Amino acid sequence: MKIITTSIVTCPKYGYKKEEEMPTDSCQFFYESENCTTLLRPLEGDCCVYCRYGTVKCPPVQHGESCC
């Protein structure tokens, strides 16, 4: 299975979207929206910001590993 390393993150505050390169060896717990500087964090039960706000789950989850 090919791992996808880019995801489009959508800020829930204003809907701003930006394509980002995800780290392949870890999860990202914080992300600041470039548009409004809202600090995004995963919600309870989410692995990371990409698994919550992105179009593609993070690489560790894609690989079948448990949450970071």
PyMOL commands that set and color helices and strands:
alter all, ss='L'
color gray80, all
select helices_A, chain A and resi 49-53+59-62
alter helices_A, ss='H'
color red, helices_A
select strands_A, chain A and resi 6-10+17-21+31-32+39-40
alter strands_A, ss='S'
color yellow, strands_A
deselect
rebuild
show_as cartoon
